[in-house]
Amino acid sequence: MDHPLIDLINARIAAADKDGAFDNLEGAGKPLPECADPENYLLNKVAERNGAEPEFVTLSRELRKMRDDLMGESDRTRRREIMKDMSMMEARIDIARKAWTK
């Protein structure tokens, strides 16, 4: 099923083309840049420009903080809780890393 606004979109594109809005665009006539993931190129580019990072990187930062907390904790019960949380975080990082490489 087409988008309900497809006719309007096509009409605006045709009018812009007729008015020369697509003439002399940067990179016109040049080959497209190499891309490892062409289906998600635009999404990846927007995320990159806005400082996005893979989930496993964010989780790794949290794990580093947990390690610091563990080093500064003297209460055995609390240390055990932190170590359990660290174990779960390592599993989450592994899953996120595998999902990222697919």
Buried (B, 14 or more C-beta within 10 A) or exposed (E): EEEEEEEEEEEEEEEEEEEEEEEEEEEEEEEEEEEEEEEEEEEBEEEEEEEEEBBBEEBBEBBEEBBEBBEEBEEEEEBEEBBEBBEEBBEBBEEBBEEEEE
